[in-house]
Amino acid sequence: MGGVHSGTHNLGDTLWMHERQRQRGQ
């Protein structure tokens, strides 16, 4: 269970970082 939760959190964090970079690029 912990592994799955960690993976989901990691994916969300990556998407958040990608979105931040996109906004910064504009």
PQR file with spaces between the fields and no chain letter, atoms N, CA, C, O and H, PARSE charges and radii, in Angstrom:
ATOM       1  N    MET     1       0.853   -1.214    0.000 -0.4000 1.5000
ATOM       2  CA   MET     1       0.000    0.000    0.000 -0.0000 2.0000
ATOM       3  C    MET     1       0.879    1.252    0.000  0.5500 1.7000
ATOM       4  O    MET     1       0.658    2.188   -0.767 -0.5500 1.4000
ATOM       5  N    GLY     2       1.870    1.240    0.871 -0.4000 1.5000
ATOM       6  CA   GLY     2       2.738    2.430    0.957 -0.0000 2.0000
ATOM       7  C    GLY     2       3.413    2.713   -0.383  0.5500 1.7000
ATOM       8  O    GLY     2       3.549    3.863   -0.802 -0.5500 1.4000
ATOM       9  H    GLY     2       2.049    0.479    1.494  0.4000 1.0000
ATOM      10  N    GLY     3       3.837    1.615   -1.054 -0.4000 1.5000
ATOM      11  CA   GLY     3       4.526    1.810   -2.334 -0.0000 2.0000
ATOM      12  C    GLY     3       3.604    2.475   -3.353  0.5500 1.7000
ATOM      13  O    GLY     3       4.013    3.377   -4.085 -0.5500 1.4000
ATOM      14  H    GLY     3       3.726    0.681   -0.714  0.4000 1.0000
ATOM      15  N    VAL     4       2.362    2.018   -3.389 -0.4000 1.5000
ATOM      16  CA   VAL     4       1.420    2.594   -4.357 -0.0000 2.0000
ATOM      17  C    VAL     4       1.189    4.075   -4.047  0.5500 1.7000
ATOM      18  O    VAL     4       1.200    4.919   -4.943 -0.5500 1.4000
ATOM      19  H    VAL     4       2.030    1.285   -2.795  0.4000 1.0000
ATOM      20  N    HIS     5       0.984    4.370   -2.780 -0.4000 1.5000
ATOM      21  CA   HIS     5       0.748    5.761   -2.393 -0.0000 2.0000
ATOM      22  C    HIS     5       1.949    6.628   -2.770  0.5500 1.7000
ATOM      23  O    HIS     5       1.794    7.747   -3.259 -0.5500 1.4000
ATOM      24  H    HIS     5       0.976    3.684   -2.052  0.4000 1.0000
ATOM      25  N    SER     6       3.142    6.093   -2.535 -0.4000 1.5000
ATOM      26  CA   SER     6       4.359    6.853   -2.846 -0.0000 2.0000
ATOM      27  C    SER     6       4.447    7.103   -4.345  0.5500 1.7000
ATOM      28  O    SER     6       4.805    8.197   -4.780 -0.5500 1.4000
ATOM      29  H    SER     6       3.268    5.184   -2.138  0.4000 1.0000
ATOM      30  N    GLY     7       4.114    6.069   -5.144 -0.4000 1.5000
ATOM      31  CA   GLY     7       4.174    6.228   -6.601 -0.0000 2.0000
ATOM      32  C    GLY     7       3.180    7.289   -7.067  0.5500 1.7000
ATOM      33  O    GLY     7       3.505    8.118   -7.917 -0.5500 1.4000
ATOM      34  H    GLY     7       3.824    5.180   -4.791  0.4000 1.0000
ATOM      35  N    THR     8       1.979    7.261   -6.513 -0.4000 1.5000
ATOM      36  CA   THR     8       0.969    8.246   -6.918 -0.0000 2.0000
ATOM      37  C    THR     8       1.431    9.648   -6.552  0.5500 1.7000
ATOM      38  O    THR     8       1.280   10.580   -7.341 -0.5500 1.4000
ATOM      39  H    THR     8       1.716    6.587   -5.823  0.4000 1.0000
ATOM      40  N    HIS     9       1.988    9.798   -5.367 -0.4000 1.5000
ATOM      41  CA   HIS     9       2.453   11.116   -4.924 -0.0000 2.0000
ATOM      42  C    HIS     9       3.574   11.597   -5.836  0.5500 1.7000
ATOM      43  O    HIS     9       3.643   12.775   -6.188 -0.5500 1.4000
ATOM      44  H    HIS     9       2.110    9.041   -4.725  0.4000 1.0000
ATOM      45  N    ASN    10       4.459   10.660   -6.215 -0.4000 1.5000
ATOM      46  CA   ASN    10       5.584   11.025   -7.072 -0.0000 2.0000
ATOM      47  C    ASN    10       5.059   11.504   -8.422  0.5500 1.7000
ATOM      48  O    ASN    10       5.546   12.497   -8.961 -0.5500 1.4000
ATOM      49  H    ASN    10       4.403    9.704   -5.929  0.4000 1.0000
ATOM      50  N    LEU    11       4.062   10.799   -8.973 -0.4000 1.5000
ATOM      51  CA   LEU    11       3.509   11.181  -10.274 -0.0000 2.0000
ATOM      52  C    LEU    11       2.876   12.571  -10.179  0.5500 1.7000
ATOM      53  O    LEU    11       3.093   13.417  -11.046 -0.5500 1.4000
ATOM      54  H    LEU    11       3.666    9.992   -8.535  0.4000 1.0000
ATOM      55  N    GLY    12       2.095   12.801   -9.122 -0.4000 1.5000
ATOM      56  CA   GLY    12       1.460   14.104   -8.963 -0.0000 2.0000
ATOM      57  C    GLY    12       2.511   15.201   -8.822  0.5500 1.7000
ATOM      58  O    GLY    12       2.344   16.294   -9.364 -0.5500 1.4000
ATOM      59  H    GLY    12       1.919   12.113   -8.418  0.4000 1.0000
ATOM      60  N    ASP    13       3.598   14.915   -8.093 -0.4000 1.5000
ATOM      61  CA   ASP    13       4.650   15.916   -7.904 -0.0000 2.0000
ATOM      62  C    ASP    13       5.314   16.236   -9.239  0.5500 1.7000
ATOM      63  O    ASP    13       5.636   17.391   -9.514 -0.5500 1.4000
ATOM      64  H    ASP    13       3.734   14.027   -7.653  0.4000 1.0000
ATOM      65  N    THR    14       5.519   15.203  -10.076 -0.4000 1.5000
ATOM      66  CA   THR    14       6.145   15.426  -11.384 -0.0000 2.0000
ATOM      67  C    THR    14       5.241   16.296  -12.243  0.5500 1.7000
ATOM      68  O    THR    14       5.707   17.226  -12.901 -0.5500 1.4000
ATOM      69  H    THR    14       5.256   14.265   -9.853  0.4000 1.0000
ATOM      70  N    LEU    15       3.936   15.990  -12.237 -0.4000 1.5000
ATOM      71  CA   LEU    15       3.000   16.787  -13.034 -0.0000 2.0000
ATOM      72  C    LEU    15       2.984   18.225  -12.526  0.5500 1.7000
ATOM      73  O    LEU    15       2.934   19.160  -13.325 -0.5500 1.4000
ATOM      74  H    LEU    15       3.558   15.234  -11.702  0.4000 1.0000
ATOM      75  N    TRP    16       3.027   18.414  -11.201 -0.4000 1.5000
ATOM      76  CA   TRP    16       3.017   19.752  -10.625 -0.0000 2.0000
ATOM      77  C    TRP    16       4.242   20.533  -11.091  0.5500 1.7000
ATOM      78  O    TRP    16       4.149   21.699  -11.474 -0.5500 1.4000
ATOM      79  H    TRP    16       3.067   17.655  -10.552  0.4000 1.0000
ATOM      80  N    MET    17       5.399   19.857  -11.050 -0.4000 1.5000
ATOM      81  CA   MET    17       6.632   20.519  -11.484 -0.0000 2.0000
ATOM      82  C    MET    17       6.551   20.865  -12.970  0.5500 1.7000
ATOM      83  O    MET    17       6.982   21.941  -13.382 -0.5500 1.4000
ATOM      84  H    MET    17       5.475   18.909  -10.740  0.4000 1.0000
ATOM      85  N    HIS    18       5.999   19.956  -13.772 -0.4000 1.5000
ATOM      86  CA   HIS    18       5.893   20.201  -15.212 -0.0000 2.0000
ATOM      87  C    HIS    18       4.980   21.403  -15.468  0.5500 1.7000
ATOM      88  O    HIS    18       5.278   22.244  -16.317 -0.5500 1.4000
ATOM      89  H    HIS    18       5.648   19.081  -13.437  0.4000 1.0000
ATOM      90  N    GLU    19       3.875   21.480  -14.736 -0.4000 1.5000
ATOM      91  CA   GLU    19       2.935   22.593  -14.897 -0.0000 2.0000
ATOM      92  C    GLU    19       3.607   23.905  -14.499  0.5500 1.7000
ATOM      93  O    GLU    19       3.415   24.926  -15.160 -0.5500 1.4000
ATOM      94  H    GLU    19       3.633   20.797  -14.047  0.4000 1.0000
ATOM      95  N    ARG    20       4.390   23.883  -13.426 -0.4000 1.5000
ATOM      96  CA   ARG    20       5.099   25.089  -12.982 -0.0000 2.0000
ATOM      97  C    ARG    20       6.060   25.550  -14.080  0.5500 1.7000
ATOM      98  O    ARG    20       6.155   26.744  -14.365 -0.5500 1.4000
ATOM      99  H    ARG    20       4.546   23.054  -12.889  0.4000 1.0000
ATOM     100  N    GLN    21       6.762   24.611  -14.688 -0.4000 1.5000
ATOM     101  CA   GLN    21       7.720   24.965  -15.736 -0.0000 2.0000
ATOM     102  C    GLN    21       6.976   25.543  -16.939  0.5500 1.7000
ATOM     103  O    GLN    21       7.452   26.492  -17.564 -0.5500 1.4000
ATOM     104  H    GLN    21       6.685   23.641  -14.456  0.4000 1.0000
ATOM     105  N    ARG    22       5.824   24.984  -17.262 -0.4000 1.5000
ATOM     106  CA   ARG    22       5.037   25.491  -18.390 -0.0000 2.0000
ATOM     107  C    ARG    22       4.632   26.948  -18.125  0.5500 1.7000
ATOM     108  O    ARG    22       4.808   27.809  -18.987 -0.5500 1.4000
ATOM     109  H    ARG    22       5.438   24.214  -16.755  0.4000 1.0000
ATOM     110  N    GLN    23       4.095   27.217  -16.946 -0.4000 1.5000
ATOM     111  CA   GLN    23       3.674   28.583  -16.622 -0.0000 2.0000
ATOM     112  C    GLN    23       4.880   29.524  -16.643  0.5500 1.7000
ATOM     113  O    GLN    23       4.780   30.667  -17.089 -0.5500 1.4000
ATOM     114  H    GLN    23       3.952   26.518  -16.246  0.4000 1.0000
ATOM     115  N    ARG    24       6.010   29.034  -16.159 -0.4000 1.5000
ATOM     116  CA   ARG    24       7.209   29.868  -16.118 -0.0000 2.0000
ATOM     117  C    ARG    24       7.684   30.176  -17.548  0.5500 1.7000
ATOM     118  O    ARG    24       8.184   31.265  -17.826 -0.5500 1.4000
ATOM     119  H    ARG    24       6.092   28.106  -15.797  0.4000 1.0000
ATOM     120  N    GLY    25       7.515   29.189  -18.451 -0.4000 1.5000
ATOM     121  CA   GLY    25       7.951   29.378  -19.837 -0.0000 2.0000
ATOM     122  C    GLY    25       7.138   30.471  -20.521  0.5500 1.7000
ATOM     123  O    GLY    25       7.683   31.275  -21.277 -0.5500 1.4000
ATOM     124  H    GLY    25       7.108   28.304  -18.225  0.4000 1.0000
ATOM     125  N    GLN    26       5.843   30.498  -20.257 -0.4000 1.5000
ATOM     126  CA   GLN    26       5.013   31.540  -20.855 -0.0000 2.0000
ATOM     127  C    GLN    26       5.334   32.845  -20.208  0.5500 1.7000
ATOM     128  O    GLN    26       4.748   33.869  -20.559 -0.5500 1.4000
ATOM     129  H    GLN    26       5.401   29.844  -19.643  0.4000 1.0000
